[in-house]
């Protein structure tokens, strides 16, 4: 897998791009990462058994709260745009809440500009040129809003303190609790309590990635109430206990690691 950083003007909105090219079929365990993605399959799409479906050639992948055993059954050439938790909606003019726990065909949104972008990406010869096309399209659609700035601040606080209460987050961005919950769900794609679960899980992955072995300490640092809460939630989000995951693969936190 190759990772590319976004242009300077996009760094507040796009975390990175990744490109996967391979010939042999493969099965990969994926986790909730806390970020929506725009996916272009230039060859074989991925199959997600938990949803019982293949991704479309052009897919919007929303926030999820479950692990998935993603399969490729043929030659793969895939380009993925990974957005910050609160930024996808600005580019596609659709609230990310529409994609919660779903893999939605980008064509189903019925947006001419998106369809034209996908067509150009699939006609492009080299993946690097595809990313240039995608970046030009994204750059033309930067229109930040006040609510984006508010939810950006709330997400920042959750990253530091995953156990922060909803009232604390709402106060931080000067919104009432109910209004904050509505705006957060519209911007991020899930409600703040559930997103906090994803952040806690990703932070615990990050601690395991860094070599932490004390589960009581991990539970405390990641914002869980105790060790049993940590292990129960970890298994729900990751499909493994912390110990069994280490036997299965190397723990890696996408949300707390910047690969670009």
C-alpha positions, 0 to 999 in steps of 0.5 A, a space after each residue: 500500500 502506498 500513502 500520499 499526503 494531500 496538498 497544503 490547501 487540503 490538509 485541514 480536510 483530507 488526512 491522506 490518500 492510499 493506493 492498493 495494487 495487488 494481483 493475488 486475492 486477499 482477506 483483511 480485517 478492518 476496524 472502525 477508524 473514525 473517518 469517512 472515505 471516498 473509494 475508487 476501484 479501478 479493477 476488482 471491488 472489495 467484498 464485505 461479508 458483514 454487509 453481504 455485498 461488494 462495494 461499488 466501483 465508486 463508493 462512499 464508505 461511512 462511519 461504522 461501529 463494527 469490524 469487517 473481514 474485507 475480501 478481494 477476489 481478483 486484481 486490485 487497483 484501488 484509490 481511497 481518499 480518507 477525510 477528517 471525521 467532520 469534513 466529507 459532507 462539505 465536498 459531496 453536499 450530503 450529510 455523512 449521517 446518510 452513510 452510517 454503517 453503509 457502503 453507498 455507491 457514489 452514483 446513487 447520490 445522483 450528483 453530476 459532478 461526482 459522476 464526472 469525477 469518477 468517470 475521469 478517475 477510471 479513464 486515467 492511466 496512472 494512479 498518481 494522475 488520478 490523485 491529481 484529478 481528485 485533488 483538483 475536484 476537492 480544491 474547487 469545493 472547499 467551503 468551510 462552515 461554522 458548524 464544521 469548525 465547532 465539530 472540529 473542536 469537539 473532535 479534538 477534545 475527544 481525541 485528548 479526552 475520549 471519556 468527555 461527556 456530551 454536555 462538556 463537548 456541547 459547552 466547548 462549542 457553545 451549543 445546547 446539548 440537543 443541538 450539538 448532538 444533531 450537528 455532530 451527527 450531521 457533520 461526523 456521521 454518528 452521534 457523539 457517544 458512539 463516536 467516543 466509543 470509536 475514539 476510545 477503541 482507536 486510542 487503545 489500539 494506538 497504545 497497543 501499537 506503541 507496546 503497552 501491555 498493562 490493560 489496566 493502564 490502557 483502560 485508564 489512558 483510553 477513557 474506559 471505566 475499567 479493564 473489563 469495560 475495555 476488553 468488552 468494548 475492544 472485542 465489539 469493535 475489533 472482533 478480538 480481545 487485545 491478546 488475541 488481536 496481537 496473535 492475529 496481527 500487529 495492532 495499528 491505530 489509523 485515527 491516532 497515526 498519521 501515515 502521510 
